Amino acid sequence: MHASRLALAHPAPRAVAAGTAILVAAACAPRATTGSAPLPPLRLAATADSATSTTVAPGVVHHRLWFARGPQAVHVLDVDRAACWTLAARKAGGAAVGRAGTLALVRGLADSGGVAVAGGVNADFFLFAPPGVPQGAHVQDGRVIAGPSARPALALDSAGAPWMGMLRTTGSVALPDTTLALDGWNRGSAAGVGVFDAAWGARTDSLPGRVFVAARPLASGGAVVTAVDSGAHAAIPADGIVLAAGARSPARARLAALQAGRDTVRVTHSLGPVSPRQAVGGLPVLLRGGAIDPQVDSAGNAGFRGPNPRTAVGVGANGRRLFLVTVDGRQAGYSLGTTLRETAELLRLLGATDGINLDGGGSTTVVVREAAGGFRIANQPSDSAGERLVANALVVTRGGCTSR
């Protein structure tokens, strides 16, 4: 586990104690800025060999910590939700396929106008082909660009309250003679039935041997079938949907029998057990209720679990405090990275009770707003070419407060 390398694993007794799990506390998160007591200082900074803290904006502090014993170089965006800061998910290209730098994604939201932006970090693991498809869910401003998979997610509701766990798609497809269960929303399924809409992009993902049914909505309700096809992928109507039955799905024959221009379908679908306004995927969950999740010792292979550059998100102070954390790695003499277990311990020592691991390695990037108003990459990404193009980002933005 390499715990002996990690200065964070043996701090002075100042380490922050764990609190209440976010799965319980999110609904009780702060609702307004008035009357909120200041958050306590980051006590872990006192154990670092080098530490600087810069207030990016009231309620957002950028901490830079360096521990010689690793060595590890740690960056923390310390976000106070009581100051009306929240997180926004941003997808490269605005569709499932697409990659961009974290810096460009943060700048893009800031340049869109009407919202204050303090910084951000890279988010989910992704495919290189097709490029930039997130391996977990991506929900952006309530729009499901990529649906849930068998990986956990970090989600935020319309008030900015955070939640971590397994999102799932539930729904049904009513055909003329039967009703089928829906297994995926903007996510392919080899053994079930999924639905794709224009939020995913112009074409479905590619899985061989599927049956596709394209349909457009009717004013009277439901949708009329416009095309039935088979193959690896299909075009998605800008104003409609595509149903996709996987190669091993028992529903393939029923979808293949539908007649274009005659038959109608009715699709209902939703995400649960929460209704996210924003969501990104990750792997694995690192902390639950202040305890390190056992998955840190079993997720992926040994190389994945070992020392690497890391990006992670932690939640503390009963859902009020968000920690966006990066650890540089693969750079001898400067920072070697952390194991999954060490990353979980780091979040816990910062004061998080719940946390999730995001994409790391060469993707690890933290962006911070400068005093002059621009943005810069604050860490040292490990790729020799510099910043890696990623699938999506979590951006610290103003919002999520309601009046008392």
VOPA-793636 format. One record per residue (C-alpha): residue in three letters; residue number from 1; x, y, z. Coordinates in steps of 0.05 Angstrom, whole numbers. Each point is the difference from the previous one (the first is absolute). Layout:
N
<rec type="ALA" seq="NUM" c1="X" c2="Y" c3="Z"/>
...
REM end
This chain:
404
<rec type="MET" seq="1" c1="0" c2="0" c3="0"/>
<rec type="HIS" seq="2" c1="61" c2="45" c3="3"/>
<rec type="ALA" seq="3" c1="-26" c2="31" c3="64"/>
<rec type="SER" seq="4" c1="71" c2="8" c3="25"/>
<rec type="ARG" seq="5" c1="14" c2="49" c3="-56"/>
<rec type="LEU" seq="6" c1="-57" c2="46" c3="17"/>
<rec type="ALA" seq="7" c1="12" c2="57" c3="48"/>
<rec type="LEU" seq="8" c1="-75" c2="9" c3="2"/>
<rec type="ALA" seq="9" c1="-10" c2="-68" c3="30"/>
<rec type="HIS" seq="10" c1="36" c2="20" c3="64"/>
<rec type="PRO" seq="11" c1="-21" c2="72" c3="15"/>
<rec type="ALA" seq="12" c1="5" c2="38" c3="64"/>
<rec type="PRO" seq="13" c1="-61" c2="-7" c3="45"/>
<rec type="ARG" seq="14" c1="-31" c2="60" c3="-35"/>
<rec type="ALA" seq="15" c1="-34" c2="-44" c3="-52"/>
<rec type="VAL" seq="16" c1="-73" c2="18" c3="-12"/>
<rec type="ALA" seq="17" c1="-50" c2="-50" c3="29"/>
<rec type="ALA" seq="18" c1="-51" c2="-33" c3="-46"/>
<rec type="GLY" seq="19" c1="-72" c2="24" c3="4"/>
<rec type="THR" seq="20" c1="-68" c2="-20" c3="-27"/>
<rec type="ALA" seq="21" c1="-7" c2="-38" c3="-66"/>
<rec type="ILE" seq="22" c1="-22" c2="41" c3="-59"/>
<rec type="LEU" seq="23" c1="-54" c2="-50" c3="-19"/>
<rec type="VAL" seq="24" c1="-36" c2="22" c3="62"/>
<rec type="ALA" seq="25" c1="24" c2="71" c3="6"/>
<rec type="ALA" seq="26" c1="-10" c2="27" c3="-70"/>
<rec type="ALA" seq="27" c1="-73" c2="19" c3="12"/>
<rec type="CYS" seq="28" c1="22" c2="41" c3="60"/>
<rec type="ALA" seq="29" c1="54" c2="40" c3="-36"/>
<rec type="PRO" seq="30" c1="2" c2="76" c3="9"/>
<rec type="ARG" seq="31" c1="-56" c2="38" c3="-35"/>
<rec type="ALA" seq="32" c1="24" c2="72" c3="6"/>
<rec type="THR" seq="33" c1="62" c2="41" c3="10"/>
<rec type="THR" seq="34" c1="-25" c2="43" c3="57"/>
<rec type="GLY" seq="35" c1="18" c2="-22" c3="71"/>
<rec type="SER" seq="36" c1="47" c2="-57" c3="-21"/>
<rec type="ALA" seq="37" c1="60" c2="-7" c3="45"/>
<rec type="PRO" seq="38" c1="67" c2="0" c3="-36"/>
<rec type="LEU" seq="39" c1="29" c2="-68" c3="-16"/>
<rec type="PRO" seq="40" c1="60" c2="-21" c3="42"/>
<rec type="PRO" seq="41" c1="68" c2="6" c3="-33"/>
<rec type="LEU" seq="42" c1="31" c2="-58" c3="-37"/>
<rec type="ARG" seq="43" c1="38" c2="-32" c3="57"/>
<rec type="LEU" seq="44" c1="37" c2="-49" c3="-44"/>
<rec type="ALA" seq="45" c1="39" c2="59" c3="-28"/>
<rec type="ALA" seq="46" c1="37" c2="5" c3="66"/>
<rec type="THR" seq="47" c1="31" c2="-69" c3="-11"/>
<rec type="ALA" seq="48" c1="27" c2="16" c3="-70"/>
<rec type="ASP" seq="49" c1="72" c2="18" c3="-14"/>
<rec type="SER" seq="50" c1="-24" c2="56" c3="-43"/>
<rec type="ALA" seq="51" c1="-70" c2="31" c3="-1"/>
<rec type="THR" seq="52" c1="-32" c2="61" c3="-31"/>
<rec type="SER" seq="53" c1="-73" c2="20" c3="-1"/>
<rec type="THR" seq="54" c1="-31" c2="50" c3="-47"/>
<rec type="THR" seq="55" c1="-72" c2="26" c3="2"/>
<rec type="VAL" seq="56" c1="-25" c2="-6" c3="-71"/>
<rec type="ALA" seq="57" c1="-67" c2="31" c3="20"/>
<rec type="PRO" seq="58" c1="-39" c2="5" c3="65"/>
<rec type="GLY" seq="59" c1="-16" c2="-72" c3="15"/>
<rec type="VAL" seq="60" c1="52" c2="-32" c3="-46"/>
<rec type="VAL" seq="61" c1="72" c2="-10" c3="23"/>
<rec type="HIS" seq="62" c1="57" c2="-32" c3="-40"/>
<rec type="HIS" seq="63" c1="49" c2="-38" c3="45"/>
<rec type="ARG" seq="64" c1="67" c2="-25" c3="-26"/>
<rec type="LEU" seq="65" c1="32" c2="-52" c3="46"/>
<rec type="TRP" seq="66" c1="66" c2="-36" c3="-10"/>
<rec type="PHE" seq="67" c1="23" c2="-59" c3="42"/>
<rec type="ALA" seq="68" c1="74" c2="-17" c3="-7"/>
<rec type="ARG" seq="69" c1="-7" c2="-70" c3="26"/>
<rec type="GLY" seq="70" c1="-38" c2="-26" c3="-61"/>
<rec type="PRO" seq="71" c1="12" c2="45" c3="-32"/>
<rec type="GLN" seq="72" c1="-71" c2="22" c3="-16"/>
<rec type="ALA" seq="73" c1="-24" c2="66" c3="-28"/>
<rec type="VAL" seq="74" c1="-73" c2="11" c3="18"/>
<rec type="HIS" seq="75" c1="-48" c2="54" c3="-25"/>
<rec type="VAL" seq="76" c1="-67" c2="11" c3="34"/>
<rec type="LEU" seq="77" c1="-57" c2="44" c3="-23"/>
<rec type="ASP" seq="78" c1="-36" c2="10" c3="67"/>
<rec type="VAL" seq="79" c1="-72" c2="20" c3="-16"/>
<rec type="ASP" seq="80" c1="-52" c2="26" c3="49"/>
<rec type="ARG" seq="81" c1="-71" c2="-14" c3="-25"/>
<rec type="ALA" seq="82" c1="-27" c2="49" c3="52"/>
<rec type="ALA" seq="83" c1="33" c2="55" c3="-41"/>
<rec type="CYS" seq="84" c1="-44" c2="-22" c3="-59"/>
<rec type="TRP" seq="85" c1="53" c2="-39" c3="-38"/>
<rec type="THR" seq="86" c1="-17" c2="-66" c3="-33"/>
<rec type="LEU" seq="87" c1="27" c2="-47" c3="-53"/>
<rec type="ALA" seq="88" c1="-20" c2="-3" c3="-74"/>
<rec type="ALA" seq="89" c1="15" c2="-58" c3="-46"/>
<rec type="ARG" seq="90" c1="27" c2="20" c3="-68"/>
<rec type="LYS" seq="91" c1="7" c2="-48" c3="-58"/>
<rec type="ALA" seq="92" c1="50" c2="11" c3="-57"/>
<rec type="GLY" seq="93" c1="-38" c2="13" c3="-64"/>
<rec type="GLY" seq="94" c1="-67" c2="3" c3="35"/>
<rec type="ALA" seq="95" c1="-13" c2="-73" c3="-21"/>
<rec type="ALA" seq="96" c1="24" c2="-69" c3="21"/>
<rec type="VAL" seq="97" c1="57" c2="-1" c3="-50"/>
<rec type="GLY" seq="98" c1="52" c2="55" c3="7"/>
<rec type="ARG" seq="99" c1="63" c2="19" c3="39"/>
<rec type="ALA" seq="100" c1="27" c2="67" c3="24"/>
<rec type="GLY" seq="101" c1="48" c2="25" c3="51"/>
<rec type="THR" seq="102" c1="-24" c2="14" c3="71"/>
<rec type="LEU" seq="103" c1="24" c2="71" c3="-8"/>
<rec type="ALA" seq="104" c1="-43" c2="9" c3="-62"/>
<rec type="LEU" seq="105" c1="-61" c2="-30" c3="34"/>
<rec type="VAL" seq="106" c1="7" c2="46" c3="60"/>
<rec type="ARG" seq="107" c1="11" c2="61" c3="-44"/>
<rec type="GLY" seq="108" c1="-58" c2="-20" c3="-44"/>
<rec type="LEU" seq="109" c1="-50" c2="4" c3="57"/>
<rec type="ALA" seq="110" c1="30" c2="66" c3="23"/>
<rec type="ASP" seq="111" c1="-3" c2="28" c3="-70"/>
<rec type="SER" seq="112" c1="-73" c2="-20" c3="-8"/>
<rec type="GLY" seq="113" c1="-17" c2="59" c3="45"/>
<rec type="GLY" seq="114" c1="-48" c2="10" c3="57"/>
<rec type="VAL" seq="115" c1="36" c2="-46" c3="49"/>
<rec type="ALA" seq="116" c1="61" c2="8" c3="45"/>
<rec type="VAL" seq="117" c1="53" c2="-55" c3="-7"/>
<rec type="ALA" seq="118" c1="56" c2="-13" c3="50"/>
<rec type="GLY" seq="119" c1="35" c2="-60" c3="-30"/>
<rec type="GLY" seq="120" c1="-9" c2="-75" c3="-11"/>
<rec type="VAL" seq="121" c1="30" c2="-69" c3="-9"/>
<rec type="ASN" seq="122" c1="-3" c2="-55" c3="-52"/>
<rec type="ALA" seq="123" c1="-55" c2="-51" c3="13"/>
<rec type="ASP" seq="124" c1="-17" c2="-69" c3="-27"/>
<rec type="PHE" seq="125" c1="40" c2="-56" c3="-32"/>
<rec type="PHE" seq="126" c1="-14" c2="-4" c3="-75"/>
<rec type="LEU" seq="127" c1="8" c2="-39" c3="-64"/>
<rec type="PHE" seq="128" c1="53" c2="18" c3="-50"/>
<rec type="ALA" seq="129" c1="-42" c2="-31" c3="-56"/>
<rec type="PRO" seq="130" c1="-50" c2="29" c3="-11"/>
<rec type="PRO" seq="131" c1="37" c2="58" c3="32"/>
<rec type="GLY" seq="132" c1="-24" c2="29" c3="65"/>
<rec type="VAL" seq="133" c1="-61" c2="-43" c3="16"/>
<rec type="PRO" seq="134" c1="-5" c2="0" c3="76"/>
<rec type="GLN" seq="135" c1="3" c2="-69" c3="33"/>
<rec type="GLY" seq="136" c1="-52" c2="23" c3="51"/>
<rec type="ALA" seq="137" c1="-60" c2="46" c3="1"/>
<rec type="HIS" seq="138" c1="4" c2="72" c3="-24"/>
<rec type="VAL" seq="139" c1="-58" c2="46" c3="16"/>
<rec type="GLN" seq="140" c1="7" c2="73" c3="-18"/>
<rec type="ASP" seq="141" c1="-52" c2="51" c3="22"/>
<rec type="GLY" seq="142" c1="-51" c2="-56" c3="5"/>
<rec type="ARG" seq="143" c1="17" c2="-27" c3="-69"/>
<rec type="VAL" seq="144" c1="21" c2="-73" c3="-2"/>
<rec type="ILE" seq="145" c1="58" c2="-2" c3="-50"/>
<rec type="ALA" seq="146" c1="26" c2="-68" c3="22"/>
<rec type="GLY" seq="147" c1="-42" c2="-46" c3="43"/>
<rec type="PRO" seq="148" c1="20" c2="-41" c3="61"/>
<rec type="SER" seq="149" c1="46" c2="-60" c3="-6"/>
<rec type="ALA" seq="150" c1="24" c2="-51" c3="51"/>
<rec type="ARG" seq="151" c1="43" c2="55" c3="32"/>
<rec type="PRO" seq="152" c1="-17" c2="48" c3="56"/>
<rec type="ALA" seq="153" c1="-13" c2="73" c3="-11"/>
<rec type="LEU" seq="154" c1="4" c2="67" c3="35"/>
<rec type="ALA" seq="155" c1="-67" c2="36" c3="-9"/>
<rec type="LEU" seq="156" c1="-27" c2="67" c3="22"/>
<rec type="ASP" seq="157" c1="-73" c2="19" c3="3"/>
<rec type="SER" seq="158" c1="-31" c2="67" c3="-20"/>
<rec type="ALA" seq="159" c1="21" c2="30" c3="67"/>
<rec type="GLY" seq="160" c1="72" c2="-24" c3="-9"/>
<rec type="ALA" seq="161" c1="-6" c2="-53" c3="54"/>
<rec type="PRO" seq="162" c1="51" c2="-56" c3="-15"/>
<rec type="TRP" seq="163" c1="-14" c2="-74" c3="-3"/>
<rec type="MET" seq="164" c1="46" c2="-60" c3="-15"/>
<rec type="GLY" seq="165" c1="-23" c2="-69" c3="-20"/>
<rec type="MET" seq="166" c1="-27" c2="-42" c3="-57"/>
<rec type="LEU" seq="167" c1="-47" c2="36" c3="-47"/>
<rec type="ARG" seq="168" c1="-47" c2="-44" c3="-41"/>
<rec type="THR" seq="169" c1="-48" c2="8" c3="-58"/>
<rec type="THR" seq="170" c1="-71" c2="-24" c3="9"/>
<rec type="GLY" seq="171" c1="-54" c2="1" c3="-53"/>
<rec type="SER" seq="172" c1="-41" c2="-38" c3="-50"/>
<rec type="VAL" seq="173" c1="-15" c2="-4" c3="-75"/>
<rec type="ALA" seq="174" c1="-73" c2="-11" c3="-18"/>
<rec type="LEU" seq="175" c1="-7" c2="-35" c3="-67"/>
<rec type="PRO" seq="176" c1="-66" c2="-15" c3="-36"/>
<rec type="ASP" seq="177" c1="-5" c2="-69" c3="32"/>
<rec type="THR" seq="178" c1="45" c2="0" c3="61"/>
<rec type="THR" seq="179" c1="42" c2="42" c3="48"/>
<rec type="LEU" seq="180" c1="75" c2="-8" c3="7"/>
<rec type="ALA" seq="181" c1="46" c2="21" c3="57"/>
<rec type="LEU" seq="182" c1="49" c2="55" c3="-17"/>
<rec type="ASP" seq="183" c1="72" c2="-14" c3="22"/>
<rec type="GLY" seq="184" c1="38" c2="61" c3="-23"/>
<rec type="TRP" seq="185" c1="-6" c2="74" c3="-16"/>
<rec type="ASN" seq="186" c1="54" c2="25" c3="-47"/>
<rec type="ARG" seq="187" c1="40" c2="-62" c3="18"/>
<rec type="GLY" seq="188" c1="4" c2="-63" c3="-42"/>
<rec type="SER" seq="189" c1="-19" c2="-69" c3="27"/>
<rec type="ALA" seq="190" c1="20" c2="-65" c3="-33"/>
<rec type="ALA" seq="191" c1="-54" c2="-40" c3="35"/>
<rec type="GLY" seq="192" c1="-56" c2="51" c3="9"/>
<rec type="VAL" seq="193" c1="-37" c2="59" c3="-32"/>
<rec type="GLY" seq="194" c1="26" c2="71" c3="4"/>
<rec type="VAL" seq="195" c1="-24" c2="67" c3="-26"/>
<rec type="PHE" seq="196" c1="44" c2="53" c3="-32"/>
<rec type="ASP" seq="197" c1="-21" c2="73" c3="-10"/>
<rec type="ALA" seq="198" c1="34" c2="60" c3="-31"/>
<rec type="ALA" seq="199" c1="35" c2="17" c3="65"/>
<rec type="TRP" seq="200" c1="47" c2="-58" c3="-14"/>
<rec type="GLY" seq="201" c1="17" c2="26" c3="-70"/>
<rec type="ALA" seq="202" c1="-14" c2="-12" c3="-73"/>
<rec type="ARG" seq="203" c1="11" c2="-76" c3="2"/>
<rec type="THR" seq="204" c1="-7" c2="-55" c3="51"/>
<rec type="ASP" seq="205" c1="61" c2="-35" c3="29"/>
<rec type="SER" seq="206" c1="27" c2="-60" c3="-36"/>
<rec type="LEU" seq="207" c1="-18" c2="-71" c3="21"/>
<rec type="PRO" seq="208" c1="-6" c2="-54" c3="-53"/>
<rec type="GLY" seq="209" c1="-63" c2="-41" c3="-12"/>
<rec type="ARG" seq="210" c1="-52" c2="49" c3="25"/>
<rec type="VAL" seq="211" c1="-69" c2="16" c3="-25"/>
<rec type="PHE" seq="212" c1="-17" c2="75" c3="-4"/>
<rec type="VAL" seq="213" c1="-68" c2="33" c3="-2"/>
<rec type="ALA" seq="214" c1="-2" c2="75" c3="-14"/>
<rec type="ALA" seq="215" c1="-63" c2="38" c3="20"/>
<rec type="ARG" seq="216" c1="-26" c2="72" c3="1"/>
<rec type="PRO" seq="217" c1="-50" c2="28" c3="49"/>
<rec type="LEU" seq="218" c1="-74" c2="8" c3="-16"/>
<rec type="ALA" seq="219" c1="-41" c2="59" c3="23"/>
<rec type="SER" seq="220" c1="-51" c2="-50" c3="28"/>
<rec type="GLY" seq="221" c1="54" c2="-35" c3="42"/>
<rec type="GLY" seq="222" c1="48" c2="-56" c3="-12"/>
<rec type="ALA" seq="223" c1="45" c2="-4" c3="-61"/>
<rec type="VAL" seq="224" c1="-8" c2="-27" c3="-69"/>
<rec type="VAL" seq="225" c1="52" c2="-49" c3="-27"/>
<rec type="THR" seq="226" c1="39" c2="32" c3="-57"/>
<rec type="ALA" seq="227" c1="53" c2="-54" c3="-13"/>
<rec type="VAL" seq="228" c1="19" c2="-70" c3="21"/>
<rec type="ASP" seq="229" c1="71" c2="-23" c3="-13"/>
<rec type="SER" seq="230" c1="56" c2="-44" c3="26"/>
<rec type="GLY" seq="231" c1="75" c2="6" c3="7"/>
<rec type="ALA" seq="232" c1="50" c2="34" c3="46"/>
<rec type="HIS" seq="233" c1="-28" c2="70" c3="4"/>
<rec type="ALA" seq="234" c1="-56" c2="45" c3="-25"/>
<rec type="ALA" seq="235" c1="-14" c2="74" c3="-12"/>
<rec type="ILE" seq="236" c1="-40" c2="34" c3="55"/>
<rec type="PRO" seq="237" c1="-56" c2="47" c3="-23"/>
<rec type="ALA" seq="238" c1="10" c2="71" c3="27"/>
<rec type="ASP" seq="239" c1="-72" c2="0" c3="23"/>
<rec type="GLY" seq="240" c1="-8" c2="-73" c3="16"/>
<rec type="ILE" seq="241" c1="30" c2="-63" c3="31"/>
<rec type="VAL" seq="242" c1="32" c2="-65" c3="-19"/>
<rec type="LEU" seq="243" c1="-15" c2="-65" c3="37"/>
<rec type="ALA" seq="244" c1="57" c2="-50" c3="-1"/>
<rec type="ALA" seq="245" c1="-7" c2="-74" c3="16"/>
<rec type="GLY" seq="246" c1="67" c2="-33" c3="13"/>
<rec type="ALA" seq="247" c1="26" c2="-62" c3="-34"/>
<rec type="ARG" seq="248" c1="-19" c2="-43" c3="60"/>
<rec type="SER" seq="249" c1="-66" c2="35" c3="15"/>
<rec type="PRO" seq="250" c1="-63" c2="-43" c3="-3"/>
<rec type="ALA" seq="251" c1="-36" c2="62" c3="-26"/>
<rec type="ARG" seq="252" c1="37" c2="2" c3="-66"/>
<rec type="ALA" seq="253" c1="-54" c2="-37" c3="-39"/>
<rec type="ARG" seq="254" c1="-56" c2="44" c3="28"/>
<rec type="LEU" seq="255" c1="35" c2="64" c3="-21"/>
<rec type="ALA" seq="256" c1="19" c2="-29" c3="-68"/>
<rec type="ALA" seq="257" c1="-74" c2="-15" c3="-13"/>
<rec type="LEU" seq="258" c1="-22" c2="73" c3="7"/>
<rec type="GLN" seq="259" c1="-24" c2="35" c3="-63"/>
<rec type="ALA" seq="260" c1="25" c2="69" c3="-19"/>
<rec type="GLY" seq="261" c1="-56" c2="50" c3="-11"/>
<rec type="ARG" seq="262" c1="-52" c2="-44" c3="33"/>
<rec type="ASP" seq="263" c1="20" c2="-22" c3="70"/>
<rec type="THR" seq="264" c1="8" c2="45" c3="60"/>
<rec type="VAL" seq="265" c1="40" c2="-7" c3="64"/>
<rec type="ARG" seq="266" c1="-4" c2="35" c3="67"/>
<rec type="VAL" seq="267" c1="64" c2="7" c3="41"/>
<rec type="THR" seq="268" c1="5" c2="21" c3="73"/>
<rec type="HIS" seq="269" c1="66" c2="6" c3="35"/>
<rec type="SER" seq="270" c1="33" c2="33" c3="60"/>
<rec type="LEU" seq="271" c1="63" c2="-3" c3="43"/>
<rec type="GLY" seq="272" c1="-1" c2="-23" c3="72"/>
<rec type="PRO" seq="273" c1="6" c2="-4" c3="58"/>
<rec type="VAL" seq="274" c1="13" c2="76" c3="-5"/>
<rec type="SER" seq="275" c1="-17" c2="50" c3="-55"/>
<rec type="PRO" seq="276" c1="66" c2="33" c3="-16"/>
<rec type="ARG" seq="277" c1="8" c2="69" c3="-28"/>
<rec type="GLN" seq="278" c1="74" c2="-15" c3="-10"/>
<rec type="ALA" seq="279" c1="37" c2="-67" c3="2"/>
<rec type="VAL" seq="280" c1="67" c2="-31" c3="-19"/>
<rec type="GLY" seq="281" c1="25" c2="-71" c3="8"/>
<rec type="GLY" seq="282" c1="60" c2="-24" c3="38"/>
<rec type="LEU" seq="283" c1="32" c2="-64" c3="28"/>
<rec type="PRO" seq="284" c1="2" c2="-20" c3="56"/>
<rec type="VAL" seq="285" c1="-36" c2="32" c3="58"/>
<rec type="LEU" seq="286" c1="55" c2="16" c3="49"/>
<rec type="LEU" seq="287" c1="-36" c2="20" c3="64"/>
<rec type="ARG" seq="288" c1="-69" c2="-16" c3="28"/>
<rec type="GLY" seq="289" c1="-22" c2="31" c3="65"/>
<rec type="GLY" seq="290" c1="71" c2="15" c3="20"/>
<rec type="ALA" seq="291" c1="26" c2="-70" c3="-12"/>
<rec type="ILE" seq="292" c1="46" c2="-22" c3="-57"/>
<rec type="ASP" seq="293" c1="-39" c2="-43" c3="-49"/>
<rec type="PRO" seq="294" c1="29" c2="-70" c3="-9"/>
<rec type="GLN" seq="295" c1="-2" c2="10" c3="-75"/>
<rec type="VAL" seq="296" c1="65" c2="40" c3="5"/>
<rec type="ASP" seq="297" c1="36" c2="-67" c3="7"/>
<rec type="SER" seq="298" c1="-37" c2="-37" c3="-56"/>
<rec type="ALA" seq="299" c1="-21" c2="49" c3="-55"/>
<rec type="GLY" seq="300" c1="36" c2="-10" c3="-66"/>
<rec type="ASN" seq="301" c1="68" c2="-31" c3="-4"/>
<rec type="ALA" seq="302" c1="62" c2="10" c3="43"/>
<rec type="GLY" seq="303" c1="26" c2="54" c3="-45"/>
<rec type="PHE" seq="304" c1="-65" c2="39" c3="6"/>
<rec type="ARG" seq="305" c1="0" c2="-6" c3="75"/>
<rec type="GLY" seq="306" c1="74" c2="17" c3="7"/>
<rec type="PRO" seq="307" c1="34" c2="69" c3="2"/>
<rec type="ASN" seq="308" c1="-28" c2="45" c3="-56"/>
<rec type="PRO" seq="309" c1="-20" c2="71" c3="-12"/>
<rec type="ARG" seq="310" c1="-70" c2="7" c3="30"/>
<rec type="THR" seq="311" c1="-62" c2="43" c3="-4"/>
<rec type="ALA" seq="312" c1="-54" c2="-9" c3="53"/>
<rec type="VAL" seq="313" c1="-58" c2="35" c3="32"/>
<rec type="GLY" seq="314" c1="-17" c2="-1" c3="74"/>
<rec type="VAL" seq="315" c1="-59" c2="27" c3="38"/>
<rec type="GLY" seq="316" c1="1" c2="22" c3="73"/>
<rec type="ALA" seq="317" c1="-34" c2="45" c3="52"/>
<rec type="ASN" seq="318" c1="-67" c2="-35" c3="-10"/>
<rec type="GLY" seq="319" c1="0" c2="14" c3="-75"/>
<rec type="ARG" seq="320" c1="21" c2="72" c3="6"/>
<rec type="ARG" seq="321" c1="74" c2="-8" c3="-18"/>
<rec type="LEU" seq="322" c1="26" c2="-27" c3="-67"/>
<rec type="PHE" seq="323" c1="72" c2="-20" c3="-11"/>
<rec type="LEU" seq="324" c1="24" c2="-5" c3="-72"/>
<rec type="VAL" seq="325" c1="68" c2="-33" c3="8"/>
<rec type="THR" seq="326" c1="57" c2="-16" c3="-48"/>
<rec type="VAL" seq="327" c1="66" c2="-35" c3="15"/>
<rec type="ASP" seq="328" c1="55" c2="6" c3="-52"/>
<rec type="GLY" seq="329" c1="39" c2="-63" c3="-15"/>
<rec type="ARG" seq="330" c1="51" c2="-37" c3="-43"/>
<rec type="GLN" seq="331" c1="50" c2="56" c3="11"/>
<rec type="ALA" seq="332" c1="59" c2="-23" c3="41"/>
<rec type="GLY" seq="333" c1="25" c2="51" c3="51"/>
<rec type="TYR" seq="334" c1="-63" c2="41" c3="-5"/>
<rec type="SER" seq="335" c1="-61" c2="-46" c3="8"/>
<rec type="LEU" seq="336" c1="-9" c2="-75" c3="-9"/>
<rec type="GLY" seq="337" c1="-76" c2="-2" c3="8"/>
<rec type="THR" seq="338" c1="-43" c2="-39" c3="49"/>
<rec type="THR" seq="339" c1="-32" c2="-68" c3="3"/>
<rec type="LEU" seq="340" c1="-76" c2="-6" c3="3"/>
<rec type="ARG" seq="341" c1="4" c2="-13" c3="75"/>
<rec type="GLU" seq="342" c1="46" c2="59" c3="11"/>
<rec type="THR" seq="343" c1="-48" c2="44" c3="-40"/>
<rec type="ALA" seq="344" c1="-57" c2="-21" c3="44"/>
<rec type="GLU" seq="345" c1="41" c2="15" c3="62"/>
<rec type="LEU" seq="346" c1="19" c2="68" c3="-29"/>
<rec type="LEU" seq="347" c1="-74" c2="17" c3="-8"/>
<rec type="ARG" seq="348" c1="-15" c2="-23" c3="70"/>
<rec type="LEU" seq="349" c1="56" c2="42" c3="29"/>
<rec type="LEU" seq="350" c1="-25" c2="61" c3="-37"/>
<rec type="GLY" seq="351" c1="-66" c2="-9" c3="36"/>
<rec type="ALA" seq="352" c1="-42" c2="-38" c3="-51"/>
<rec type="THR" seq="353" c1="-48" c2="-54" c3="22"/>
<rec type="ASP" seq="354" c1="-17" c2="-24" c3="-70"/>
<rec type="GLY" seq="355" c1="42" c2="0" c3="-63"/>
<rec type="ILE" seq="356" c1="8" c2="-28" c3="-70"/>
<rec type="ASN" seq="357" c1="60" c2="-11" c3="-45"/>
<rec type="LEU" seq="358" c1="-2" c2="32" c3="-69"/>
<rec type="ASP" seq="359" c1="45" c2="-10" c3="-61"/>
<rec type="GLY" seq="360" c1="73" c2="8" c3="18"/>
<rec type="GLY" seq="361" c1="66" c2="-14" c3="-35"/>
<rec type="GLY" seq="362" c1="15" c2="49" c3="-55"/>
<rec type="SER" seq="363" c1="-71" c2="27" c3="5"/>
<rec type="THR" seq="364" c1="10" c2="30" c3="69"/>
<rec type="THR" seq="365" c1="-8" c2="75" c3="-7"/>
<rec type="VAL" seq="366" c1="-22" c2="56" c3="46"/>
<rec type="VAL" seq="367" c1="-18" c2="69" c3="-27"/>
<rec type="VAL" seq="368" c1="-4" c2="63" c3="43"/>
<rec type="ARG" seq="369" c1="-25" c2="69" c3="-15"/>
<rec type="GLU" seq="370" c1="54" c2="53" c3="6"/>
<rec type="ALA" seq="371" c1="-7" c2="68" c3="34"/>
<rec type="ALA" seq="372" c1="0" c2="35" c3="-67"/>
<rec type="GLY" seq="373" c1="-60" c2="-42" c3="-22"/>
<rec type="GLY" seq="374" c1="33" c2="-51" c3="-45"/>
<rec type="PHE" seq="375" c1="10" c2="-74" c3="13"/>
<rec type="ARG" seq="376" c1="62" c2="-43" c3="6"/>
<rec type="ILE" seq="377" c1="19" c2="-72" c3="11"/>
<rec type="ALA" seq="378" c1="26" c2="-2" c3="72"/>
<rec type="ASN" seq="379" c1="30" c2="-70" c3="3"/>
<rec type="GLN" seq="380" c1="52" c2="-36" c3="-43"/>
<rec type="PRO" seq="381" c1="-35" c2="-52" c3="-44"/>
<rec type="SER" seq="382" c1="43" c2="-62" c3="-10"/>
<rec type="ASP" seq="383" c1="-5" c2="-8" c3="-76"/>
<rec type="SER" seq="384" c1="63" c2="24" c3="-35"/>
<rec type="ALA" seq="385" c1="-43" c2="41" c3="-48"/>
<rec type="GLY" seq="386" c1="-34" c2="36" c3="58"/>
<rec type="GLU" seq="387" c1="-75" c2="4" c3="11"/>
<rec type="ARG" seq="388" c1="-38" c2="-60" c3="-26"/>
<rec type="LEU" seq="389" c1="-66" c2="7" c3="-37"/>
<rec type="VAL" seq="390" c1="-55" c2="-31" c3="43"/>
<rec type="ALA" seq="391" c1="-73" c2="-17" c3="-5"/>
<rec type="ASN" seq="392" c1="-30" c2="46" c3="52"/>
<rec type="ALA" seq="393" c1="14" c2="45" c3="59"/>
<rec type="LEU" seq="394" c1="-30" c2="21" c3="67"/>
<rec type="VAL" seq="395" c1="-2" c2="76" c3="3"/>
<rec type="VAL" seq="396" c1="-7" c2="41" c3="63"/>
<rec type="THR" seq="397" c1="-54" c2="50" c3="-15"/>
<rec type="ARG" seq="398" c1="-47" c2="48" c3="35"/>
<rec type="GLY" seq="399" c1="-69" c2="-28" c3="16"/>
<rec type="GLY" seq="400" c1="-38" c2="-50" c3="41"/>
<rec type="CYS" seq="401" c1="-24" c2="46" c3="56"/>
<rec type="THR" seq="402" c1="-72" c2="12" c3="19"/>
<rec type="SER" seq="403" c1="-28" c2="50" c3="50"/>
<rec type="ARG" seq="404" c1="-21" c2="-21" c3="69"/>
REM end
